[in-house]
Amino acid sequence: MHEVPVLGAHEAIAIAAELGAEFAKGAAERDRSKILPFEQVAKLAASGLSAITVPDRFGGAGLPASTVAEVIRLISTGDPNIGQIPHSHFVFINQLLLQGSPEQQARILPEVLAGKTLGNAQSERGTRHIRDYTTTLRPDPGDDGVWRLNGTKFYCTGALFADWIPTLAHLGEDGPLHVAWVRRDADGVEVVDDWEALGQRTTASGTVRLTDVVVTDDLITDFSATFTGPTTYGAFAQLLHAAIDAGIARAALEDAAEFVTTKSRPHPDAGVARAADDPLVVHAFGEMELAVRGAEALLAEAGRAVDRADADLDETTAAAATLAVAAARASTTKTSVDVASRLFEVAGTRSAVAKESLDRHWRNARTHTLHDPAAWKVQHLGRWAAEGILPPRTGQL
């Protein structure tokens, strides 16, 4: 297999910045016309960015969480739809490294180094809550070591673009949760582009139907064991979500600045010739910049906290990472929604014209930040601050 470039941290960040700027040019049109970014996702994989967490023992660079977060933030500043698509790719590489056998890792990771990508089939609609699943692996009665996978998943970001679709399922009726590593083109796998959302319109986060999909023992990993001890699994996943929101906030602020300096008219009471010289507008930009910088700083610190925990994992370091990520996620949630809304306050009436597509920032922020309620991040931060209660291991903090 042809391998993609192996990137160091500085190189990965530079390429992410370059691709983010490139993806920004078509983001508004893709949003308006719901043009799925197949070409852009392929370019992302070919650049080597999708392989940056593959460990050096498999020929990769094994870059840390803090670098992955910055890569996702830069891509998301250009187009958060594209930034969200590889989220599950990185999370399930992490799952494979934590719970996969050496043989399973040796089977799948070389494909990642060759540019293959992972999607996801985790969440389901119509269950009691987000961590309630009905999809099940049942033994094939005619063949030992073979299972049949059945279920319907939704919010399957990345699946339509992926080569592999890691699928969360019970192993046996109501058994422990496992991951079935399913090929996108396997018999019985149907990926449906039925994602119709307010924002993040081109992530194709729709349905995956699984009907009697054959899965062998060697392509099943234990998910339930992930949270039996200290782990950064959830913190890493949430860190990347925070990076997406931070990217949205920065993009909204940059587009607001471009609009105000080139298109907005000043308010007559300001007594200035340009909207950008209105002291109220300038002050508003200062407040937004302060908020975005704060969110970016919390994101960077959360990434370092995950790195520290990965280097020396125990109950204390894992909890510190979880809390740092919770703070970042709460901040990026509020900042992205607030800045994407305040954009219109500073840019004026013309900014609300549909063809300007500035509303996509708010729609993207509002849609993506619903993924996990920020209020629960604050709740767990409060419990720790007040009484030193460590956060739970759920994968959602």
C-alpha positions in Angstrom: 0.0 0.0 0.0 1.2 3.5 -0.8 1.8 5.4 2.5 0.9 9.0 3.1 3.5 11.4 4.4 4.6 11.0 8.1 4.3 14.5 9.6 6.0 16.0 12.6 4.0 18.4 14.9 5.1 21.7 13.3 4.6 20.3 9.8 1.1 19.0 10.7 0.1 22.3 12.1 1.4 24.2 9.0 -0.4 21.9 6.6 -3.6 22.2 8.7 -3.4 26.0 8.5 -2.9 25.8 4.7 -5.8 23.4 4.2 -8.0 25.3 6.5 -7.5 28.5 4.4 -8.1 26.5 1.2 -11.3 24.9 2.6 -12.6 28.3 3.7 -12.9 29.5 0.2 -15.8 27.1 -0.7 -17.3 26.7 2.7 -20.2 29.1 2.2 -21.2 27.6 -1.2 -21.0 24.0 0.2 -23.3 25.1 3.0 -25.8 26.8 0.7 -26.0 24.0 -1.8 -25.2 21.0 0.5 -22.2 20.0 -1.5 -20.6 17.1 0.4 -16.8 17.6 0.7 -15.6 14.3 -0.7 -12.7 16.0 -2.5 -11.6 18.0 0.6 -11.8 14.9 2.9 -9.7 13.0 0.4 -7.2 15.8 0.3 -7.1 15.8 4.1 -6.3 12.1 4.2 -3.7 12.3 1.4 -1.9 15.1 3.2 -0.9 12.7 6.0 -3.0 14.6 8.7 -5.3 11.6 9.2 -2.4 9.4 10.2 -0.7 11.7 12.7 -1.7 9.6 15.8 -0.5 6.3 14.5 2.4 5.3 16.8 6.0 5.2 15.6 6.1 1.4 16.2 3.8 1.2 13.2 5.7 3.8 11.1 3.7 6.9 12.2 4.6 9.9 14.2 2.4 9.3 17.2 1.6 13.0 17.7 0.0 14.0 21.0 -3.5 15.2 21.7 -2.6 18.8 21.9 -1.3 18.7 18.3 -4.4 16.9 17.0 -6.6 19.5 18.7 -4.8 22.3 17.0 -5.0 20.6 13.6 -8.8 20.2 14.1 -9.1 23.8 15.2 -7.3 25.1 12.1 -9.3 22.9 9.7 -12.5 23.9 11.5 -11.7 27.6 11.2 -11.8 27.0 7.4 -14.9 24.7 7.4 -16.1 23.1 10.7 -18.0 20.5 8.6 -14.6 19.2 7.4 -13.2 19.6 10.8 -15.9 17.4 12.4 -15.7 14.6 9.8 -12.3 13.1 11.0 -13.3 13.4 14.7 -14.4 9.8 15.0 -11.4 8.7 12.9 -9.0 9.9 15.6 -11.2 8.7 18.4 -11.4 5.2 17.1 -7.7 5.0 16.3 -7.4 5.8 20.0 -9.9 3.1 20.9 -7.9 0.6 18.8 -4.7 1.6 20.6 -6.3 1.2 24.0 -8.3 -2.0 23.5 -7.2 -3.6 20.3 -4.8 -6.6 20.3 -1.4 -6.2 18.6 -2.8 -8.3 15.7 -5.8 -6.0 15.3 -3.6 -2.9 15.4 -1.2 -4.4 12.9 -4.2 -5.1 10.6 -5.9 -1.7 10.6 -3.2 0.9 11.4 -1.1 0.3 8.2 -4.3 1.1 6.3 -4.5 4.4 8.1 -0.9 5.1 7.1 -2.0 4.3 3.5 -4.7 7.0 3.7 -7.7 4.9 4.7 -10.2 6.5 7.1 -12.5 5.6 9.9 -16.1 6.8 10.4 -18.4 5.8 13.2 -21.8 4.2 14.0 -22.4 4.9 17.6 -25.5 6.9 18.6 -29.1 5.7 18.0 -32.3 7.6 17.8 -35.4 6.6 19.9 -33.5 5.1 22.8 -33.8 6.4 26.4 -30.7 8.5 26.3 -27.4 8.9 24.4 -25.7 6.0 26.1 -28.5 3.5 25.5 -28.0 1.2 22.5 -29.9 -1.6 20.9 -27.5 -2.6 18.1 -26.3 -6.2 18.8 -23.7 -8.7 17.7 -25.3 -12.2 17.8 -23.4 -15.5 17.3 -23.8 -17.0 13.8 -25.4 -20.4 14.6 -23.5 -22.0 11.8 -20.0 -20.8 12.3 -17.9 -20.5 15.5 -16.1 -17.2 15.8 -18.6 -15.4 13.5 -21.2 -12.9 14.6 -24.1 -11.2 12.8 -24.4 -7.5 13.4 -27.9 -5.9 13.3 -29.0 -2.4 14.1 -29.6 1.2 12.9 -27.4 4.1 13.9 -27.7 7.8 13.4 -25.4 10.9 13.8 -22.8 8.8 12.0 -20.4 11.5 11.1 -17.7 10.4 8.7 -19.3 7.1 7.8 -20.2 8.2 4.2 -16.6 9.2 3.5 -14.9 6.3 5.3 -13.3 3.0 4.5 -14.0 1.5 7.9 -17.1 2.1 10.1 -16.4 1.1 13.8 -19.8 0.3 15.2 -20.8 0.2 18.9 -22.9 -2.8 19.7 -23.7 -5.3 22.5 -21.8 -8.5 22.3 -24.8 -10.9 22.7 -28.2 -9.9 24.0 -27.7 -7.1 26.4 -24.1 -8.0 26.7 -21.1 -5.6 27.2 -20.5 -3.0 24.6 -17.9 -3.8 22.0 -16.7 -2.2 18.8 -17.3 -4.1 15.5 -14.8 -3.1 12.9 -16.9 -3.1 9.8 -15.8 -2.2 6.3 -17.9 0.5 4.6 -18.5 -1.8 1.5 -19.3 -4.9 3.5 -22.5 -6.8 2.6 -25.4 -5.6 4.7 -24.0 -2.1 5.4 -26.1 0.8 4.1 -25.0 4.4 4.6 -27.8 6.8 4.0 -27.2 10.5 3.4 -30.3 11.7 5.2 -28.7 14.4 7.4 -31.0 17.5 7.4 -29.9 19.8 10.1 -29.9 23.5 11.0 -26.1 23.6 10.7 -23.1 21.4 10.0 -25.1 20.5 6.9 -22.3 18.8 5.0 -21.0 16.3 7.6 -23.4 13.6 6.2 -24.1 12.7 9.8 -27.1 10.5 8.9 -28.1 6.9 9.1 -26.1 3.6 9.0 -28.2 0.5 8.7 -26.6 -2.9 9.5 -28.4 -6.0 8.4 -26.9 -9.4 9.2 -23.4 -8.0 8.7 -20.7 -10.7 9.1 -18.1 -9.8 11.8 -15.4 -12.2 12.9 -13.8 -12.4 16.3 -10.6 -10.8 15.1 -12.5 -7.6 14.2 -14.2 -7.0 17.6 -12.7 -5.0 20.4 -14.0 -4.5 23.9 -15.4 -1.0 24.5 -16.8 -1.6 28.0 -13.3 -2.1 29.4 -12.3 1.4 28.3 -13.7 3.0 31.5 -12.7 0.4 34.1 -9.7 2.4 35.1 -8.2 5.9 34.6 -8.4 6.9 31.0 -8.2 9.9 28.7 -10.4 8.3 26.1 -13.4 10.6 26.8 -11.2 13.7 27.4 -9.5 13.2 24.0 -12.8 12.9 22.2 -14.2 16.0 23.9 -11.0 17.9 23.3 -11.5 17.6 19.6 -15.2 18.7 19.9 -13.9 21.8 21.7 -11.4 22.4 18.9 -14.3 22.4 16.3 -16.2 25.0 18.3 -13.1 27.2 18.8 -12.5 27.1 15.0 -16.1 28.2 14.4 -15.7 31.1 16.9 -12.5 32.3 15.2 -14.0 32.0 11.7 -17.0 34.0 12.8 -14.8 36.8 14.2 -12.6 36.9 11.1 -15.6 37.1 8.8 -17.2 39.8 11.0 -14.0 41.8 10.7 -13.8 41.4 6.9 -17.4 42.5 6.6 -17.2 45.5 8.9 -14.0 46.8 7.1 -15.3 46.3 3.6 -19.1 46.5 3.5 -20.7 47.8 6.7 -21.9 51.5 7.0 -21.3 53.4 10.1 -24.1 54.5 12.4 -24.7 58.2 12.0 -24.5 59.0 15.7 -20.9 57.7 15.7 -19.7 60.6 13.6 -17.2 58.5 11.7 -16.7 57.7 8.1 -16.1 54.0 8.5 -18.0 51.4 10.6 -14.7 50.0 11.7 -14.0 53.4 13.4 -17.2 53.4 15.5 -16.0 53.1 19.1 -18.9 50.9 20.0 -18.0 48.5 17.2 -14.3 48.5 18.1 -15.2 47.8 21.8 -17.5 44.9 20.7 -14.6 43.5 18.6 -12.3 43.8 21.6 -14.8 41.8 23.8 -15.2 39.1 21.1 -11.5 38.8 20.6 -11.0 38.5 24.4 -13.6 35.7 24.5 -12.1 33.8 21.6 -8.6 34.1 22.9 -9.8 32.8 26.3 -11.5 29.8 24.6 -8.4 29.1 22.5 -6.2 29.3 25.6 -8.4 26.9 27.6 -8.4 24.5 24.6 -4.6 24.6 24.4 -4.3 24.0 28.2 -6.7 21.2 27.9 -4.6 19.6 25.2 -1.5 19.8 27.4 -3.5 18.3 30.3 -4.4 15.3 28.1 -0.8 15.0 27.0 0.4 15.0 30.6 -2.1 12.3 31.6 -1.2 10.2 28.6 2.5 10.4 29.7 1.8 9.5 33.3 -1.7 8.1 33.7 -3.4 7.7 37.0 -6.6 8.7 38.7 -5.3 12.2 39.4 -3.9 13.0 36.0 -6.9 11.5 34.2 -9.3 13.6 36.3 -7.2 16.7 35.8 -7.4 16.2 32.0 -11.1 15.6 32.1 -11.7 18.7 34.1 -9.5 20.8 31.9 -11.3 19.6 28.8 -14.7 20.2 30.5 -13.6 23.8 31.1 -12.5 24.2 27.5 -15.7 22.7 26.1 -17.9 24.9 28.2 -16.0 27.9 27.1 -15.9 27.1 23.4 -19.6 26.3 23.5 -20.5 29.7 24.8 -18.0 31.6 22.8 -18.8 30.1 19.5 -22.5 30.6 19.8 -22.1 34.1 21.3 -19.6 35.4 18.7 -21.5 33.9 15.8 -24.6 35.7 17.0 -22.9 39.0 17.8 -21.3 39.1 14.4 -24.6 40.6 13.1 -24.6 43.2 15.8 -21.3 44.7 14.7 -21.8 44.1 10.9 -25.2 45.6 10.6 -28.4 44.9 8.6 -26.7 44.0 5.4 -24.9 41.1 7.0 -28.3 39.4 7.4 -28.8 39.1 3.6 -29.0 35.4 2.7 -26.3 35.5 0.0 -23.7 36.6 2.5 -24.1 33.2 4.3 -22.8 34.7 7.5 -25.6 32.9 9.4 -23.8 29.6 8.8 -21.4 30.3 11.6 -24.2 30.5 14.2 -26.0 27.5 12.7 -22.8 25.5 12.8 -22.1 26.5 16.3 -25.6 26.0 17.6 -25.8 22.6 16.0 -22.4 21.2 17.0 -22.6 22.5 20.6 -25.7 20.4 21.1 -23.5 17.3 20.9 -23.0 17.3 24.7 -24.6 19.8 27.0 -22.1 22.3 28.3 -24.2 22.7 31.5 -23.1 19.2 32.6 -19.4 20.3 32.0 -20.0 23.2 34.4 -21.9 20.9 36.9 -18.9 18.5 37.2 -16.5 21.4 37.4 -18.6 22.8 40.3 -18.7 19.5 42.1 -14.9 19.3 41.9 -14.4 22.9 42.9 -16.8 22.7 45.9 -16.0 19.3 47.3 -13.2 17.7 45.3 -15.5 15.2 43.7 -13.8 13.6 40.7 -15.7 13.5 37.4 -17.3 10.3 36.2 -15.8 8.1 33.5 -18.4 8.3 30.7 -16.6 9.3 27.6 -18.6 12.5 27.5 -16.4 14.6 29.6 
